[in-house]
Amino acid sequence: MIGENVVGMDEGAVIKNGRVVDTVDLKRRVRLYQDHQRDGYGAIIVQANVEDSRLGVLEYACACFGPRGRGNKPATPSHIDARCIS
């Protein structure tokens, strides 16, 4: 679980026209999960509040790491959009 306001608290986040376009901390948290994931099990859940909705955090997370539903593989480096890798 990645808690709400992760982008709003990220001093390295880049926000243009009121929308997040890059974030250091969210990407770091996803990479930590991926580094410790075993056998393809588990999930990353991004919690959002009103501020996150205004910034487009969930849309950014889905664009970068891909939405994965029940029965689909979790996000792996091959699923990450190239614009989301720094």
PyMOL commands that set and color helices and strands:
alter all, ss='L'
color gray80, all
select helices_A, chain A and resi 24-36+50-55+57-65+77-79+82-84
alter helices_A, ss='H'
color red, helices_A
select strands_A, chain A and resi 14-16+19-22
alter strands_A, ss='S'
color yellow, strands_A
deselect
rebuild
show_as cartoon
